[in-house]
Amino acid sequence: MKIFVLVCAVLVTSLPVQAQEQGPAEAVVHALFDAMRAGDGAAARALVKAGAPLERLQADGTVKAGSFEKWTAWIDEQAPGDADEQIFAVKTFHSTAGLATVAAPFVIYYKGELVGCGVNQFSLALTSDGWRIIHGIDVPYAGDCATYRDMVEGE
């Protein structure tokens, strides 16, 4: 829990930016998880810049490399509703007109079973095709995921 709180504090306090109401960058992140729930990897891929990394900060402080390409291919293998990552208490930070960071705590269910929780962080850029995700990273929460949402929303 201490590592999770420290990582969240660093992420939020290191951004010299101002939180905004939900806008187009945050809408892209919501659409990403809508595509996941629908089992539609093509829709998810359309929201991400080709080659964008998708990483995970491990409990030991190392970063596990991955890619949105691999993740969206996995989405293609899922039936609608199998993978249900629910984001909440989402905050969007804009540093300039063309860059945004979206922090999105999550709980994830797979085939109806709670399998994890934590925080996603996405970097987005305003491209000629609209807002696109250019980087993603998450950190899993090591505590009780059954109470995680209430804990985060109660802060």
C-alpha positions in Angstrom: 0.0 0.0 0.0 2.8 2.4 0.9 4.4 1.9 -2.6 1.0 2.5 -4.3 0.4 5.7 -2.3 3.9 6.9 -3.0 3.6 6.3 -6.7 0.2 8.1 -6.9 1.6 11.0 -4.9 4.6 11.3 -7.2 2.4 11.1 -10.3 0.0 13.7 -9.2 2.4 16.2 -7.6 5.0 16.0 -10.3 2.6 17.3 -13.0 2.9 21.1 -13.3 -0.6 21.2 -14.8 -4.2 21.9 -13.9 -7.0 19.3 -13.7 -9.7 19.7 -16.2 -13.3 18.6 -16.5 -13.9 15.6 -18.7 -12.9 16.5 -22.2 -11.9 14.8 -25.5 -8.7 13.2 -24.1 -10.5 11.6 -21.2 -13.3 10.5 -23.6 -10.7 8.6 -25.5 -9.7 6.7 -22.4 -13.3 5.9 -21.6 -13.8 4.7 -25.2 -10.7 2.4 -24.9 -12.4 0.5 -22.0 -15.7 0.5 -23.8 -13.9 -1.2 -26.7 -12.4 -3.7 -24.3 -15.8 -4.6 -22.8 -17.1 -5.0 -26.3 -14.3 -7.4 -27.2 -13.4 -5.0 -30.1 -9.6 -4.8 -30.5 -10.0 -2.8 -33.7 -11.9 0.0 -32.0 -9.3 0.0 -29.2 -6.4 0.2 -31.8 -8.1 3.2 -33.5 -7.6 5.2 -30.2 -3.9 4.4 -29.9 -0.9 5.7 -31.9 0.8 2.7 -33.6 3.7 1.4 -31.6 2.6 3.0 -28.3 4.0 1.2 -25.3 1.9 -0.2 -22.5 3.9 -0.8 -19.4 3.4 -2.0 -15.8 5.2 -0.7 -12.7 5.9 -3.9 -10.7 5.8 -4.0 -6.9 9.6 -4.3 -6.8 9.9 -1.0 -8.7 10.9 -2.5 -12.1 8.9 -1.6 -15.2 7.5 -4.5 -17.3 7.4 -3.5 -21.0 4.4 -4.3 -23.1 2.5 -2.9 -26.0 -1.0 -1.8 -26.9 -0.7 -4.0 -30.0 -0.4 -7.1 -27.8 -3.1 -5.9 -25.5 -5.6 -5.2 -28.3 -4.8 -8.5 -29.9 -5.9 -10.1 -26.6 -9.1 -8.0 -26.7 -9.9 -9.5 -30.1 -9.9 -12.9 -28.4 -12.4 -11.9 -25.8 -16.2 -12.3 -26.1 -18.2 -9.1 -25.3 -18.3 -8.7 -21.5 -15.5 -11.1 -20.7 -13.0 -8.3 -19.8 -14.6 -5.4 -17.8 -12.1 -2.9 -16.7 -14.0 -0.2 -14.8 -12.3 3.2 -14.4 -13.5 5.8 -11.9 -12.3 9.0 -10.1 -10.6 9.9 -13.4 -8.5 13.0 -13.5 -7.2 14.7 -16.7 -4.3 17.0 -16.7 -3.5 19.2 -19.7 0.1 20.6 -19.9 -0.4 22.2 -23.3 -3.2 22.4 -25.9 -1.8 19.3 -27.6 -0.8 17.0 -24.7 -2.7 15.5 -21.8 -2.2 13.0 -19.0 -5.2 10.9 -17.8 -5.0 9.1 -14.4 -7.6 6.5 -14.0 -7.9 4.2 -11.0 -9.5 0.9 -12.0 -11.0 -2.4 -10.9 -11.0 -5.2 -13.5 -13.3 -8.2 -13.7 -12.7 -11.1 -16.0 -15.7 -13.3 -16.8 -17.5 -11.7 -13.8 -14.7 -12.3 -11.3 -12.7 -9.5 -9.7 -9.1 -10.1 -10.7 -7.3 -6.8 -10.0 -7.2 -3.1 -9.4 -4.8 -0.2 -9.4 -4.1 3.0 -11.3 -3.7 3.6 -15.1 -1.9 6.6 -16.4 -2.2 7.5 -20.1 -0.3 10.1 -22.1 -2.3 11.5 -25.1 -1.4 13.8 -27.9 -3.7 15.7 -30.2 -2.7 14.3 -33.6 -4.1 15.0 -37.1 -6.5 12.1 -36.4 -7.6 13.6 -33.0 -6.6 12.7 -29.5 -4.6 9.4 -29.5 -3.0 7.5 -26.6 0.8 7.6 -27.1 1.8 5.8 -23.8 0.2 3.8 -21.1 1.4 2.5 -17.7 -0.3 1.0 -14.7 0.5 0.0 -11.2 -1.5 -2.7 -9.5 -2.7 -2.2 -6.0 -1.4 -4.8 -3.6 -4.3 -4.5 -1.1 -7.9 -5.7 -1.1 -9.4 -5.0 -4.5 -12.9 -5.6 -3.2 -12.6 -2.4 -1.1 -10.3 -0.4 -3.4 -12.9 1.6 -5.2 -14.6 2.8 -2.0 -11.1 3.6 -0.6 -10.2 5.7 -3.6 -13.5 7.4 -4.0 -13.7 8.2 -0.3 -10.4 10.2 -0.4 
